[in-house]
């Protein structure tokens, strides 16, 4: 299974379901896209973003209930996946970096609280998404440097 050697560190630090989702999607996409590893990697992340969100240096399962968005794509890029007709398969469009941009402002605020994002109480939803993405990047860099 080629995916075993390709799993990103943020996914390795996550639960088993996140790792299995990433690996199975990566392997399937690798077969579908004739060995195009970059496209398979983007597809694996898009799949993971349907059930997990990035919090700090790892991925956590999304909470699912009928009262909120729950499971589903985290951002427009994940929603579109590799279904575009262009040759980049969506690689040029921005993402929210694993932040569940479709979550409620209250949920984003609670994630920002956990990550100790300064100024979060005065931020709108888009600002919270951006601040969480930056905090996640810092946490990931820090975790990688500890190795």
N, C-alpha and C positions, 0 to 999 in steps of 0.2 A: 504494500500500500504506500504509494509515493507521499501521501499527505502526512504521514507520521513524521517525516523529516522536515516538513515545511510549516508545521503549526507555529504561528507567531507566539512570542512569549506572553503576550497579554491573554491569549486564549489558553495557553498552558496553565496560567495562574487562575483560571476560571473553573466552573464546575464541569463534571463529566459530560453533561448534555451539551454544553457549549463546544467542548472539544470534539465530541462525536459529530455534531452538526457541521462544524467547520471541515472536519476530515472527509465526511461522506460527500458533502457538496463539492469540495475541492477535487476529489477523485473523479466524481461524475463529470464535473466541468472540464477536467483535464482530458477525459475521453471525448467529450462532446466537441471541444474546441481544438482537437488535433494537437494536444500537447502544449498549447499556449498557456504557460504558467501564470503570467500576469493577469490574463483574463480569468483564469480559474480562481486565482486569489481574490480578485474583485467580486466574483460570483459567490465565493464562500463567505466573504464578509457581508454581502447583501443578504444572504440566507440567514446568517447569524443575527443580523439586525432585526429580523422578524420576531425573534423570541428572547433576545438579550439586549441589554444596553451597556455601554462602557461606563464604569464608575471607577475613577482612579486608575489603577494599573491593571484592571481585570474586567471581565464581562459578568454581569449579573442577570438572572432571569427577570424578564419584565413581569410586573404584577398584572394579572388578567382579571378583569371584572367587567360586568355589563355597564358600569357607570363611567368607565373611562376608555381610552383607546385600546389599552391592553396590547395583545399580540398584533403584530403587523409591522410594516416597514417603519424604520426610525426617521427617515428623511426622504425627500423626493428621489434622490439617487438610488436608494435601496428599493424604493417602490418600482422604479423603472428597470432595474437589474440590467441584464445584457440583451434586452429585447430591441434595442435600437438598430437601425440599419447602418449606422456609421461604423467604421472599422475599429474605432477605439472602444467600442462597447461601453461607452459612458465614462471612460477613464478621465475625461477632461472636465466633467461637471463636478462642482463642489459637493462635499458631503458634510454632515454634522459630526464626523469623526467618531461615530458610535453613540453620540448623545441622542436620546430619544426626543427629537425635535417636535414630534407629534404628541408628546405627553402634555398633560395639563401644566399650567404655570405653577400650581401648588406642588406637583410632583417634582418639577425642575427645581423649585425653591428648596425642597427637602434634600435633594441630591446636592445642591450647592451648599447647604448647611453642613452635610456630612463631609464635604470636601473643604470646608472652611473658606469659602469664596468671600473675599471682602466686598462690601457694598451691595450684597445680594438683595437686601430688603428694598432698595430703590430701583432695582433693575426690572425692565419689562421682559417678556418671554424670550425675544430674540437675543437680548443681552445676556440672559441666563444661559441660553444654549451656548453662546460664544464663550462665556466665562467658564462654564463646566468643561467645554472642549479644551480650553487652555489648562485648566487644573488637571484634567486627565492626562494631557501631554506631559506636564511636569511630573506627575506621579509615575508615569510609565518610564520617563527618562531616569528618574531616581531609582526605580526598581531595577532597571537594566544596568545602572552604574554599580549597584551593590554586588553584582555577579562577579 
